Amino acid sequence: MSDDHTHVQEFFAARAADWDARFPDDGPAYAAAVAELGLREGDRVLDAGCGTGRALTPLRAAVGPSGVVLGADLTPAMLEAAVRAGRDRDGQLLLADVAGLPLRTESLDAVFAAGLIAHLPSPAENLRELARVVRPGGTLALFHPIGRAALAARQGRQITPEDLRAEKNLGPLLAGSGWRMTSYVDEETRFLALAARVG
């Protein structure tokens, strides 16, 4: 395992037990972002970097009982927290790295990724792996329940020009990774970039 992966696991393992309690009001923002994916009954969707599984319930509601919901995360403690919260009833949990997903090529209709992009060690390569598992025309949602400026303020830092989530950086990054950005919103209360799988 690379140092990047070890750092990510250590960071989230230390916070897994009280993660949901730290952000108790995020549920409606997750549900609204899931709604913008445009999922249909029977669709197959992955929550990449699912953490404690806060998106799994709205994803299950969107695809219905005939759909498939997967939640993949690199940190065992986060998946254990998802199980304690009962969210494993809404989706199958996978201990997996987005750098090499244990999924067939073009087997999904969509990927939902909350807060993921900031933790990717190789963003272009990792976004290409997400594109690999999504059918052409399928959708990617890069989401955060607060906007870039609010998140930076919460973390006591400044937004830099190199921020991957800046529209001028994210569009080309997605385009070079098998995606075409279709929508971009960066507001105080949410960040949501939607992209379509090219090909």
C-alpha positions in Angstrom: 0.0 0.0 0.0 1.4 3.4 -0.9 2.0 6.2 1.6 -0.9 8.1 0.1 -3.3 5.2 0.9 -1.9 4.7 4.4 -2.3 8.4 5.1 -5.9 8.4 3.9 -6.7 5.3 5.9 -5.2 6.7 9.1 -7.0 10.0 8.6 -10.4 8.4 8.2 -9.9 5.5 10.7 -9.3 8.1 13.4 -12.5 9.9 12.6 -14.9 7.1 11.6 -16.6 6.5 14.9 -17.9 10.1 15.2 -18.0 11.1 11.5 -21.8 11.2 11.2 -22.1 13.0 14.5 -19.7 15.7 13.3 -21.9 16.4 10.2 -25.5 15.7 11.3 -27.3 18.0 8.9 -25.8 16.7 5.6 -28.6 14.2 4.8 -30.8 16.6 2.7 -27.7 17.8 0.7 -26.8 14.2 -0.1 -30.4 13.4 -1.1 -30.5 16.4 -3.4 -27.2 15.6 -5.1 -28.3 12.0 -5.6 -31.5 13.3 -7.2 -29.5 15.2 -9.8 -27.8 12.0 -11.0 -31.1 11.2 -12.8 -31.0 7.5 -11.7 -33.8 5.2 -12.8 -35.4 2.1 -11.3 -33.1 -0.8 -11.9 -29.9 1.2 -12.4 -26.5 0.1 -11.1 -24.6 2.7 -9.1 -21.4 3.0 -7.1 -20.8 5.3 -4.1 -17.0 5.6 -4.5 -15.3 6.5 -1.3 -18.6 5.9 0.5 -17.3 6.4 4.0 -20.0 5.8 6.5 -22.5 5.3 3.7 -24.5 8.5 4.0 -25.4 8.3 0.2 -26.5 4.7 0.2 -30.1 5.3 1.4 -30.9 8.0 -1.2 -29.2 5.9 -3.9 -31.3 2.9 -3.0 -34.4 5.0 -3.1 -33.5 6.2 -6.5 -32.8 2.8 -8.1 -35.4 0.9 -6.2 -35.3 -2.8 -5.1 -34.3 -4.0 -8.6 -31.3 -1.7 -8.8 -27.8 -2.4 -7.5 -26.1 -0.1 -5.0 -22.4 -0.6 -4.1 -20.4 1.3 -1.6 -16.6 1.1 -1.9 -14.2 2.5 0.6 -10.5 2.1 1.4 -10.9 2.4 5.2 -12.3 -0.6 7.1 -13.4 1.6 10.1 -15.6 3.7 7.8 -17.3 0.6 6.4 -17.8 -0.7 10.0 -19.4 2.6 10.9 -21.7 2.2 7.9 -22.7 -1.3 9.1 -23.4 0.1 12.6 -25.6 2.7 11.1 -27.5 0.0 9.2 -26.7 1.4 5.8 -25.4 -2.0 4.6 -29.1 -2.8 4.1 -29.2 -0.2 1.3 -26.1 -1.3 -0.6 -23.4 -3.9 -0.7 -20.2 -2.6 0.9 -16.8 -3.3 -0.6 -13.4 -2.8 0.9 -11.8 -1.4 -2.3 -9.5 1.2 -3.7 -10.8 3.4 -6.6 -7.4 2.9 -8.2 -8.4 -0.7 -9.0 -12.1 -1.5 -8.5 -13.2 -5.1 -8.5 -15.9 -4.4 -11.0 -16.4 -5.3 -14.7 -15.8 -2.7 -17.4 -19.0 -0.7 -18.2 -21.0 -2.5 -15.6 -22.5 0.6 -13.9 -24.8 3.4 -14.9 -23.4 6.0 -12.5 -20.9 6.8 -9.8 -21.5 9.1 -6.8 -18.4 10.5 -5.1 -18.7 12.7 -2.1 -15.5 14.4 -1.0 -13.5 11.9 -2.9 -11.4 14.0 -5.4 -9.3 15.7 -2.7 -8.1 12.3 -1.4 -7.2 10.8 -4.8 -3.4 10.2 -5.0 -3.5 10.1 -8.9 -6.7 12.1 -9.8 -6.5 11.6 -13.6 -5.7 7.9 -13.3 -8.3 7.3 -10.6 -11.0 9.2 -12.6 -10.1 7.0 -15.6 -10.8 3.9 -13.4 -14.2 5.3 -12.5 -14.9 5.8 -16.2 -13.8 2.3 -16.9 -16.6 0.8 -14.8 -19.4 3.1 -16.1 -21.2 2.5 -19.4 -20.9 5.2 -22.2 -23.3 8.0 -21.4 -23.4 7.1 -17.7 -22.9 9.7 -15.0 -20.4 10.8 -12.4 -21.3 13.1 -9.6 -18.5 14.8 -7.6 -20.1 16.2 -4.5 -19.4 17.9 -1.3 -22.1 19.1 1.1 -20.5 22.6 1.4 -18.8 24.7 -1.3 -15.1 25.1 -1.8 -14.8 28.4 0.0 -16.8 27.2 3.0 -14.7 24.0 3.2 -11.4 25.9 3.0 -12.6 28.2 5.8 -13.7 25.2 8.0 -10.2 23.7 7.5 -8.4 27.0 8.1 -6.8 27.3 4.7 -7.1 29.4 1.5 -8.3 28.1 -1.8 -5.3 28.0 -4.2 -5.4 28.3 -8.0 -4.3 24.7 -8.2 -7.5 23.4 -6.4 -8.6 20.4 -8.5 -12.3 21.4 -7.8 -12.0 24.8 -9.5 -14.0 24.7 -12.6 -11.1 25.7 -14.8 -9.1 22.8 -13.5 -11.8 20.2 -13.1 -13.2 20.4 -16.6 -9.9 19.5 -18.3 -9.1 16.9 -15.7 -12.4 15.2 -16.4 -12.0 15.5 -20.2 -8.6 13.8 -20.0 -10.1 11.0 -17.9 -13.0 9.8 -20.1 -15.6 12.3 -18.8 -17.3 15.4 -20.2 -18.4 17.9 -17.5 -22.1 18.7 -17.9 -22.8 20.8 -14.9 -20.9 22.7 -12.2 -22.2 24.3 -9.0 -20.0 25.8 -6.3 -22.1 27.5 -3.7 -21.8 28.1 0.0 -24.1 25.1 0.7 -22.8 22.6 -1.8 -20.4 21.6 -4.5 -21.6 19.4 -7.3 -20.0 18.7 -10.6 -21.8 16.3 -13.0 -20.0 14.6 -15.9 -21.1 12.1 -18.6 -19.0 9.1 -19.6 -17.6 9.7 -23.1 -17.5 6.8 -25.6 
